[in-house]
Each structure stands twice: as C-alpha cells, then as structure tokens.
Amino acid sequence: MKTCKYTNARRQFLKSTVAATLAYSLLSQITAGSESRVIKKTIPSSAERLSVIGLGTSRTFNVSDSADSISPLVEVIQTFFDRGGQLIDSSPMYGNAESVTGALLDQVKNKQGLFTATKVWTNGKDEGTRQMQRSMQRMGVDHIDLMQIHNLRDWQTHIETLVDWKARGKIRYIGITTSHGRYHKDLEAIMRQQPLDFVQFSYNILDRAAEQRLLPIAQEKGIATLINRPYQRGSLFRLVKGKPLPEWAAEIDCVSWGQFFLKFIASHPGVTCIIPATSKLKHMADNMAAGYGRLPDENTRERMIEYLAWL
Ligand SMILES: NC(=O)c1ccc[n+]([C@@H]2O[C@H](COP(=O)([O-])OP(=O)(O)OC[C@H]3O[C@@H](n4cnc5c(N)ncnc54)[C@H](OP(=O)(O)O)[C@@H]3O)[C@@H](O)[C@H]2O)c1
C-alpha cells in the first residue's frame, strides 16, 4: 500500500513537472512576432482569414473606466494582440465593457489585425441606430467590423438597418447571436432565410448540441461562426480541477485544460472563431496558445469526449 501511494505521488509529481515544463516551453515559443503560425479560419462570405482565438468581454471587461481598474487589463489585451488575436466581441448589454474595450484599444500597440464585433440589443429602428452609434463611440472606432443582433432581439427590424449599414460601409459583416438552446430553432430559420455573414452560439466539449444542426447549416450556407461560452462560463474548469490531462494531449500540443477545451472546439470544421473571456494575463497566454500547433482529428475528438466522461 505504501509503495503504491509513493508510486502514485511520484507519478503525479512527474506528470505535473512535465506539464509545467511543456507549458513554459510552449508559451515561451509564442511571443511577439509569431503571428504567422497562428491558426486562422476563413470567413466564407469574403474569404478573409481570421485568427481562431478571439476575445469575449462579458463580465471580465465590465469594470469602471478609472485608470486603476483598466491598467491591469492593458497587459492582458496586449498579450492578445502580441499572440495573433484579432476579434474582440462586446455588447451594450455588458455594462461598461464597450467603453473599457475602447480605452484599452487606445493604449495597446500593434493592433493591426483588430476585428471589432459588437451587438445591437434594444427594440425599434431609431433606438437600434442610436445604440449602434453609441457603441462605435464607446469603442473609439469609426466603423465596426461585425455588428450582431443580440439574442435575436427585434431581429426583423434590425436586420434591415444592418443590410443598409453594410451597403454604406459602416459595418463589414452582419451577424446574430444566442447562447440558449431554446432559440436554436428560430436561429436555424433565420440562418436559412437572412443574408448573414456570421452567427454566434454556444458550443463546447460538454454542450455539443450545435453539432446537430447549427454547425452543419452554417457550413451549408457559408456562414462564419463565433463560439461563445467555450468554458461554460468557467464551470468546465471546476469539473476537471485536480484531474490530470491525458498524456496523449501532448500529441495535439495541449499543456493545459484550457487548451484542451479550446482545441476541441477549434477542430470542428464549421467553427470560425472562439471568444473565451478572461481578465487574467496567465489565462490569456493559455488561451492564445490554443491557437497554435496541431488540432485533434476526428478520432482524437472522440477520445477527448470519452476521456472527459471517464474522469
Ligand atoms: N448571447 C450572446 O451574444 C452571448 C452569450 C454569452 C456569451 N457571449 C460572448 O462570449 C464570451 C465568452 O463567454 P463567457 O464569458 O460567458 O464564458 P467563458 O468564456 O466560457 O468563460 C469565462 C470564464 O472562464 C475563465 N477563464 C478564461 N480563460 C481561462 C483559462 N485559460 N483558465 C482558467 N479559467 C479561464 C474566466 O475567468 P478569469 O477572468 O479568471 O480568467 C471567466 O470566468 C462572452 O464574454 C461574450 O463576449 C455572447
């Protein structure tokens, strides 16, 4: 019994040492200037290429816009750009997040690839127009790359405005979002009928409902996908707390659970860009590392699901 305990403890120690060494070597490889190796996906409606790891802002960027609150986030967002990140997703629904994003964008260097995404979340044409103009001011930009209708709210009204804004060059892409399974049927119908460039919904290794219809429809109709809640708002980490990664995770260049979860999503052929949210530098470096190296093939994806179920 004693020997067994010792062996297990030793094995655990060796595993964590190997994981820490791998993490250090992978993260230290991914430094400024390594953008050329970042995994990019194609936006079907334009053939433009976009880095697969983007950034969400819900809750994490909803802080006061005082210098004290913002300064810890400058390094976080700088790391995003230094490691090849492009798309930042916000919304007027996220409190101060649009203004904080604007203040941060003002301070970062080398943001050439920046791809702004926000949302309209109100009723009525005039209020929608006012809200979108306010979002541009808050984010400190004169155009938004992707404007999305948040949670399908008054979508029949806003879609007309978005088509008009796209024609006039005020936005480059039109999208619509949800994070609730109960809206999937409505979303499917909209995807089939409306001139969408992007659709945003939840998809992760535990919540795979989108594989049934939304991802295949997006592929069929040539609609790019933004994936929200990739960590189920962080609850996936609680599930695997204290559990080891499988040794074969190294074959897909994963040295953390975060990378394991993100690479699972990124490897789906219907996925364009994933938008994990973080306020921590360490987590940002971890998330951005998932945008490099090998992705799992179909067999490995099955293995990842089975491993998680077995834990
Ligand atoms: N209907 C919609 O349009 C809709 C709905 C939901 C979400 N969204 C968008 O999708 C984005 C992402 O979804 P989400 O923010 O709900 O949830 P999420 O990205 O699944 O999870 C965020 C949580 O994970 C933690 N985290 C991030 N990276 C980590 C890492 N490497 N290791 C450990 N913990 C990590 C963060 O905490 P730390 O700060 O401690 O890192 C945060 O608490 C949102 O921010 C928003 O932009 C849109």
The ligand as a Tripos MOL2 file, in Angstrom:
@<TRIPOS>MOLECULE
LIG
   48    52     1     0     0
SMALL
NO_CHARGES

@<TRIPOS>ATOM
      1 N1        -25.8840   35.8360  -26.4790 N.am      1 LIG1
      2 C1        -24.6640   36.2740  -26.6610 C.2       1 LIG1
      3 O1        -24.4120   37.0430  -27.5600 O.2       1 LIG1
      4 C2        -23.5700   35.8110  -25.7440 C.ar      1 LIG1
      5 C3        -23.8600   34.9840  -24.6420 C.ar      1 LIG1
      6 C4        -22.8020   34.5400  -23.8360 C.ar      1 LIG1
      7 C5        -21.5030   34.9380  -24.1380 C.ar      1 LIG1
      8 N2        -21.2500   35.7610  -25.2080 N.ar      1 LIG1
      9 C6        -19.8560   36.1700  -25.5420 C.3       1 LIG1
     10 O2        -18.9910   35.0550  -25.3640 O.3       1 LIG1
     11 C7        -17.9400   35.3800  -24.4640 C.3       1 LIG1
     12 C8        -17.4670   34.1420  -23.7130 C.3       1 LIG1
     13 O3        -18.4790   33.5870  -22.9080 O.3       1 LIG1
     14 P1        -18.4950   33.7520  -21.3110 P.3       1 LIG1
     15 O4        -17.7020   34.9590  -20.9340 O.co2     1 LIG1
     16 O5        -19.9130   33.6990  -20.8690 O.co2     1 LIG1
     17 O6        -17.8280   32.4330  -20.7380 O.3       1 LIG1
     18 P2        -16.4560   31.6040  -20.9890 P.3       1 LIG1
     19 O7        -15.5500   32.3340  -21.9240 O.co2     1 LIG1
     20 O8        -16.8890   30.2210  -21.2990 O.co2     1 LIG1
     21 O9        -15.8210   31.5860  -19.5300 O.3       1 LIG1
     22 C9        -15.2630   32.7280  -18.9560 C.3       1 LIG1
     23 C10       -14.6730   32.3380  -17.6050 C.3       1 LIG1
     24 O10       -13.5730   31.4390  -17.7780 O.3       1 LIG1
     25 C11       -12.4280   31.9120  -17.0400 C.3       1 LIG1
     26 N3        -11.2380   31.6040  -17.8600 N.ar      1 LIG1
     27 C12       -10.9290   32.1020  -19.0820 C.ar      1 LIG1
     28 N4         -9.7980   31.5520  -19.5670 N.ar      1 LIG1
     29 C13        -9.3570   30.6820  -18.6160 C.ar      1 LIG1
     30 C14        -8.2350   29.8060  -18.5280 C.ar      1 LIG1
     31 N5         -7.3570   29.6860  -19.5270 N.pl3     1 LIG1
     32 N6         -8.0800   29.0620  -17.3950 N.ar      1 LIG1
     33 C15        -8.9880   29.1470  -16.3670 C.ar      1 LIG1
     34 N7        -10.0780   29.9470  -16.3950 N.ar      1 LIG1
     35 C16       -10.2670   30.7150  -17.5100 C.ar      1 LIG1
     36 C17       -12.6420   33.3800  -16.8400 C.3       1 LIG1
     37 O11       -12.1490   33.8150  -15.5970 O.3       1 LIG1
     38 P3        -10.7930   34.7070  -15.4550 P.3       1 LIG1
     39 O12       -11.1750   36.1210  -15.7090 O.co2     1 LIG1
     40 O13       -10.4100   34.3880  -14.0480 O.co2     1 LIG1
     41 O14        -9.8070   34.1640  -16.4470 O.co2     1 LIG1
     42 C18       -14.1620   33.5220  -16.8330 C.3       1 LIG1
     43 O15       -14.6760   33.3840  -15.5260 O.3       1 LIG1
     44 C19       -18.5570   36.4780  -23.5940 C.3       1 LIG1
     45 O16       -17.5790   37.2040  -22.8880 O.3       1 LIG1
     46 C20       -19.3030   37.2820  -24.6470 C.3       1 LIG1
     47 O17       -18.4250   38.1310  -25.3580 O.3       1 LIG1
     48 C21       -22.2610   36.1820  -26.0140 C.ar      1 LIG1
@<TRIPOS>BOND
     1     1     2 1
     2     2     3 2
     3     2     4 1
     4     4     5 ar
     5     4    48 ar
     6     5     6 ar
     7     6     7 ar
     8     7     8 ar
     9     8     9 1
    10     8    48 ar
    11     9    10 1
    12     9    46 1
    13    10    11 1
    14    11    12 1
    15    11    44 1
    16    12    13 1
    17    13    14 1
    18    14    15 2
    19    14    16 1
    20    14    17 1
    21    17    18 1
    22    18    19 2
    23    18    20 1
    24    18    21 1
    25    21    22 1
    26    22    23 1
    27    23    24 1
    28    23    42 1
    29    24    25 1
    30    25    26 1
    31    25    36 1
    32    26    27 ar
    33    26    35 ar
    34    27    28 ar
    35    28    29 ar
    36    29    30 ar
    37    29    35 ar
    38    30    31 1
    39    30    32 ar
    40    32    33 ar
    41    33    34 ar
    42    34    35 ar
    43    36    37 1
    44    36    42 1
    45    37    38 1
    46    38    39 2
    47    38    40 1
    48    38    41 1
    49    42    43 1
    50    44    45 1
    51    44    46 1
    52    46    47 1
@<TRIPOS>SUBSTRUCTURE
     1 LIG1         1 GROUP 0 **** ****
